[in-house]
Amino acid sequence: MEIDPDHYERLFRRAHARRAVSAYVTEDGTATIAAPPPATDLDEPPPF
């Protein structure tokens, strides 16, 4: 079994590409901003 040194870089780049934030104004005029929670194993980018 070989070790893939680029594995975590690919995971980070995929998660980075899929990130999303949405915002909208509600009927009462307040703004709501929403984002999915971060992946727990990708909290920090790999050292590359």
C-alpha positions as a Python dict, from the first residue, in 0.01 Angstrom:
ca = {
    (1, 'M'): (0, 0, 0),
    (2, 'E'): (148, 333, -105),
    (3, 'I'): (106, 664, 71),
    (4, 'D'): (-50, 934, -145),
    (5, 'P'): (112, 1266, -46),
    (6, 'D'): (-139, 1464, -253),
    (7, 'H'): (-447, 1315, -86),
    (8, 'Y'): (-507, 1594, 166),
    (9, 'E'): (-434, 1863, -90),
    (10, 'R'): (-704, 1716, -315),
    (11, 'L'): (-948, 1698, -22),
    (12, 'F'): (-880, 2058, 72),
    (13, 'R'): (-913, 2185, -285),
    (14, 'R'): (-1240, 1994, -335),
    (15, 'A'): (-1386, 2132, -12),
    (16, 'H'): (-1265, 2481, -103),
    (17, 'A'): (-1435, 2459, -444),
    (18, 'R'): (-1762, 2341, -286),
    (19, 'R'): (-1784, 2608, -18),
    (20, 'A'): (-2098, 2818, -22),
    (21, 'V'): (-2260, 3110, 155),
    (22, 'S'): (-2612, 3235, 92),
    (23, 'A'): (-2787, 3550, 208),
    (24, 'Y'): (-3141, 3678, 180),
    (25, 'V'): (-3369, 3947, 322),
    (26, 'T'): (-3671, 3829, 519),
    (27, 'E'): (-4019, 3983, 511),
    (28, 'D'): (-3948, 4194, 819),
    (29, 'G'): (-3638, 4345, 658),
    (30, 'T'): (-3371, 4153, 847),
    (31, 'A'): (-3094, 3972, 663),
    (32, 'T'): (-3014, 3604, 704),
    (33, 'I'): (-2673, 3464, 615),
    (34, 'A'): (-2625, 3088, 602),
    (35, 'A'): (-2333, 2855, 536),
    (36, 'P'): (-2283, 2483, 583),
    (37, 'P'): (-2062, 2379, 875),
    (38, 'P'): (-1698, 2315, 788),
    (39, 'A'): (-1576, 1962, 742),
    (40, 'T'): (-1410, 1855, 1066),
    (41, 'D'): (-1109, 1696, 901),
    (42, 'L'): (-1046, 1999, 679),
    (43, 'D'): (-1040, 2277, 939),
    (44, 'E'): (-684, 2366, 846),
    (45, 'P'): (-537, 2360, 499),
    (46, 'P'): (-252, 2119, 436),
    (47, 'P'): (102, 2261, 445),
    (48, 'F'): (172, 2289, 72),
}
